Amino acid sequence: MNTAVSPLAVGVFLFFVAVTLGLSFWLGRRTRTASSYYAAGGGVPWFVNGVAFAGDYLSAASFLGVCGMIAFYGYDGFLYGIGFLAGWVVALFVIAEPIKRLGKFTFADALDAKFNSRGIRLTAAISTLVVSVFYLIPQMVGAGALVQPLLGWPHWAGVCVVGAIVTVIVATAGMASTTWVQFIKGGLLVLFAAGLTVLILNRGLTADATDAALSPQTKETLRPSGRVKTLPDGASQTGPLDPVAFLGTLRESEIVVWRLDPSSGEYRPITKPGADLLRPGVPPQFSGAATDSPAARLNFVSLMLALFAGTASLPHILIRYYTVKDSAAARKSTVVGIATIAAFYLLMLFLGLGAMTGGNLDVSKSNTSAPRLAMTFGEVPFALITAVAFTTVLGTVAGLIVAASGAVVHDLLGGFLRMKLPDTAKVRLGKWTAVGVGAVAVGLGILFETMNVSYLVGWAFSIAASANLPALVMLLFWKGTTRQGIIASVGVGMVSSLGWILLSGDTFQQVYRLPADRSPVPFSQPGIVTIPLSFAVLVVVSLFTRPRPA
């Protein structure tokens, strides 16, 4: 397996880190008020904010996780990208302008705009912290996956490096540096993904029908894998292909994919028709969309519902609406973000399929598919893609830590405990909170090393969609919403979705190391149950707590 450290890649990586830190220190000199620290003073141009939306949203889950899912499972993995993108429809048409009008710094500002309630502040702050921590886990796991092939360090070292760098970014300039880091890495990520796609199409597809590469592998005998077994008409190579011809040729080919055999601990090759990999839900893939199991079908629908509803509920996405000057700018920046994100996920389809057929997969780690694909084109693409992907992790983690800092200082201390804090104290406490949240993220990133980052992000989306979206939507569109209804909805949605995840079969198997059939819940994704439950709780509690007419 090619794990030699590339001096060029290390140099590009250090350059990106140096530029990022230099930008943070430069902007940090102008960060003196709470508004500048938590919302960049509300002066970010709408186009910059739109690309920063993409930079914030296109996290390790998007680049590493979705690419890995497609490389291992085909179109099923692409469904994650579709779900992530579809959620922006809710953000554009439902959330963008109202959230800007209602809030100042945090998600709790919007929920509490009409009520001035300490209970709303408390529950919204706790929800923000829980969602942020669950979203931080896959980012840190992705950081470790990037640093391993780049620097040759172990996973835990990569997680610690990211934690340290991001803590410096947030502690120096807050949302100002975070916004510009996200703007730069969002643009570069799309640019370099497009470049890598051109290389994939120019290389085309090559058949390798030898049986020597098809023997089972263990963690001790891993070797580069992933290839086309046969091409249409018995061809050995296609030459350069356009995007449509690439997909059409792949559909008519036979592809070797790898699956873990739990009984033996071996990774075994499976030859599958390309047509099966380009349609959803074909066993033994993961979605359950075309299986006979009702639980598997519900799990798939529940995941898609969480991805669709979760985008407009993520605290680090919502606070970005406070960085522009007015509601019109919020709407325009959302449109720019959607266009950038859509282009990126379309490119991800080709990157994932290129990794599947490129011959350099690590069959035990789907998160390394993108950087290992770049390796096949030489040092320069590997250096650029890995460095940009690392910056992607930095930007997303920084946004999450800013959201968590705002929840602690602005909502818990200022809103719930009613502490009168000057701006200097708010900024200082926000920086110390960033250090604490960063330390927690490092520990969890090491603990969850083996899990796919897109799958972990699905958990964060489920919690956000269950806890935050019902309260926000009903506050905007139902005049009968009461503060008690909001508190109950956020609390029940958060506890029920978190509890469901912790009791799911996937958690039993991959975290607790227990048999999945011992799980007390029928499927792993909670959204299809917990999102309607949260809506119902809000309506019922609001009806019982309406002010009585005089």
DADAJO-V543736 format. One record per backbone hydrogen bond with DSSP energy under -1.0 kcal/mol. NH is the residue of the N-H (numbers start at 1). CO is the residue of the C=O. E is the energy in kcal/mol with one decimal. If there is no record, write none. Layout:
nh/co/e
NH/CO/E
NH/CO/E
This chain:
nh/co/e
3/1/-1.1
10/6/-2.4
11/7/-2.4
12/8/-2.6
13/9/-2.5
14/10/-2.6
15/11/-2.0
16/12/-2.4
17/13/-2.3
18/14/-2.5
19/15/-2.6
20/16/-2.4
21/17/-2.6
22/18/-2.7
23/19/-2.5
24/20/-1.9
25/21/-2.5
26/22/-2.2
27/23/-2.5
28/24/-2.1
30/27/-1.7
31/28/-1.2
37/33/-1.9
38/34/-2.8
39/35/-2.0
41/35/-2.2
42/39/-2.3
43/40/-1.3
44/323/-2.8
49/45/-2.6
50/46/-2.2
51/47/-2.2
52/48/-2.4
53/49/-2.3
54/50/-1.6
55/51/-2.7
56/52/-3.0
57/53/-2.7
58/54/-3.4
59/57/-2.2
63/59/-2.3
64/60/-1.8
65/60/-2.1
66/61/-2.4
68/64/-2.1
69/65/-2.7
70/66/-2.6
71/67/-2.4
72/68/-1.8
73/69/-3.0
74/70/-2.3
75/277/-3.6
77/74/-1.4
79/75/-1.3
80/77/-1.1
82/78/-2.1
83/79/-2.5
84/80/-2.7
85/81/-2.4
86/82/-2.8
87/83/-1.3
88/85/-1.9
89/86/-1.8
91/87/-1.5
92/88/-2.5
93/89/-2.4
94/90/-2.1
95/90/-1.3
96/91/-2.6
99/95/-2.6
100/96/-1.1
101/97/-1.9
102/98/-2.2
103/99/-1.5
111/107/-1.6
112/108/-2.3
113/110/-1.1
116/112/-2.0
121/117/-1.7
122/118/-2.3
123/119/-2.5
124/120/-2.6
125/121/-2.1
126/122/-2.4
127/123/-2.4
128/124/-2.4
129/125/-2.2
130/126/-2.5
131/127/-2.7
132/128/-2.5
133/129/-2.4
134/130/-2.3
135/131/-2.1
136/132/-1.9
137/133/-1.5
140/136/-2.4
141/137/-2.3
142/138/-2.6
143/139/-1.9
144/140/-2.0
145/141/-1.9
146/142/-1.7
147/143/-2.2
148/144/-1.6
150/146/-1.4
151/147/-2.9
152/148/-1.4
158/154/-1.6
159/155/-2.0
160/156/-2.1
161/157/-2.2
162/158/-2.2
163/159/-2.4
164/160/-2.3
165/161/-2.5
166/162/-2.8
167/163/-1.8
168/164/-1.6
169/165/-2.1
170/166/-2.7
171/167/-2.4
172/168/-1.4
173/169/-1.8
174/170/-1.1
175/37/-3.3
176/173/-1.2
178/174/-1.9
179/175/-2.5
180/176/-1.7
181/177/-2.4
182/178/-2.3
183/179/-2.4
184/180/-2.3
185/181/-2.5
186/182/-2.2
187/183/-2.0
188/184/-2.5
189/185/-2.3
190/186/-1.6
191/187/-2.2
192/188/-3.0
193/189/-2.0
194/190/-2.1
195/191/-1.9
196/192/-2.4
197/193/-2.0
198/194/-2.0
199/195/-1.7
200/196/-2.1
201/197/-2.5
202/198/-2.4
203/199/-1.9
204/200/-1.7
207/236/-2.3
208/228/-2.5
214/211/-1.9
217/267/-2.5
221/218/-1.0
225/361/-1.7
229/254/-2.8
230/254/-1.3
234/231/-1.4
235/232/-1.5
238/205/-2.1
241/201/-2.5
246/242/-2.6
247/243/-1.9
248/244/-2.5
249/245/-2.8
250/246/-2.2
251/247/-2.0
252/248/-1.1
253/250/-1.2
254/230/-2.2
255/272/-3.0
256/227/-2.2
257/270/-2.9
259/268/-2.2
261/266/-3.3
265/261/-2.5
267/217/-3.8
268/259/-2.9
270/257/-3.3
272/255/-3.2
274/253/-3.2
277/273/-1.3
279/276/-1.1
285/282/-1.6
297/293/-2.1
298/294/-2.6
299/295/-2.3
300/296/-2.0
301/297/-2.4
302/298/-2.7
303/299/-2.0
304/300/-2.3
305/301/-2.4
306/302/-2.1
307/303/-2.5
308/304/-2.2
309/305/-2.6
310/306/-2.1
313/310/-1.9
314/311/-1.2
318/314/-2.5
319/315/-2.3
321/318/-1.5
322/319/-1.3
323/320/-1.4
330/326/-1.7
331/327/-2.2
332/328/-2.5
333/329/-2.4
334/330/-1.4
335/331/-1.8
336/332/-2.0
337/333/-2.2
338/334/-2.4
339/335/-2.2
340/336/-2.3
341/337/-2.6
342/338/-2.7
343/339/-2.0
344/340/-1.9
345/341/-2.4
346/342/-1.8
347/343/-1.8
348/344/-2.0
349/345/-1.2
351/347/-2.1
352/348/-2.9
353/349/-2.1
354/350/-2.4
355/351/-2.2
356/352/-2.0
357/353/-1.6
359/226/-1.4
361/225/-3.7
365/362/-1.6
368/365/-1.2
369/366/-1.7
372/368/-2.1
373/369/-2.1
374/370/-2.2
375/371/-1.5
376/373/-1.0
377/374/-1.6
378/375/-1.6
382/378/-1.6
383/379/-3.1
384/380/-2.6
385/381/-2.8
386/382/-2.2
387/383/-2.1
388/384/-2.5
389/385/-2.6
390/386/-2.3
391/387/-2.1
392/388/-2.0
393/389/-1.9
394/390/-2.1
395/391/-2.6
396/392/-2.1
397/393/-2.6
398/394/-2.4
399/395/-2.0
400/396/-2.2
401/397/-2.4
402/398/-2.2
403/399/-2.1
404/400/-2.4
405/401/-2.6
406/402/-2.5
407/403/-1.9
408/404/-1.9
409/405/-2.7
410/406/-1.4
411/406/-1.4
412/407/-2.1
413/408/-2.3
414/409/-2.0
416/411/-2.6
417/412/-2.4
419/413/-2.5
421/419/-1.1
426/422/-2.2
427/423/-2.5
428/424/-2.3
429/425/-2.9
430/426/-2.0
431/427/-1.9
432/428/-1.9
433/429/-2.5
434/430/-2.0
435/431/-1.7
436/432/-1.9
437/433/-2.9
438/434/-2.3
439/435/-1.8
440/436/-1.9
441/437/-2.5
442/438/-1.9
443/439/-1.9
444/440/-2.2
445/441/-2.4
446/442/-1.6
447/443/-1.7
448/444/-2.1
449/446/-1.0
451/448/-1.4
456/452/-1.8
457/453/-2.1
458/454/-1.7
460/456/-1.3
461/457/-2.5
462/458/-2.0
463/459/-2.2
464/460/-2.5
465/461/-2.9
466/462/-1.8
467/463/-2.7
468/464/-2.4
469/464/-1.2
472/468/-2.1
473/469/-3.0
474/470/-2.4
475/471/-2.0
476/472/-1.6
477/473/-1.9
478/474/-2.1
481/478/-1.5
486/482/-2.1
487/483/-2.4
488/484/-2.5
489/485/-2.5
490/486/-2.6
491/487/-2.3
492/488/-2.9
493/489/-2.6
494/490/-2.2
495/491/-2.5
496/492/-2.7
497/493/-1.8
498/494/-2.3
499/495/-2.6
500/496/-2.3
501/497/-2.2
502/498/-2.3
503/499/-1.3
504/501/-1.3
508/504/-2.3
509/505/-2.4
510/506/-2.9
511/507/-2.1
512/507/-2.3
514/508/-3.5
518/515/-1.6
519/516/-1.9
529/526/-2.0
530/526/-2.7
531/527/-2.1
533/529/-1.6
534/530/-2.1
535/531/-2.0
536/532/-2.8
537/533/-2.6
538/534/-2.0
539/535/-2.2
540/536/-2.6
541/537/-2.6
542/538/-2.3
543/539/-2.2
544/540/-1.7
545/541/-1.1
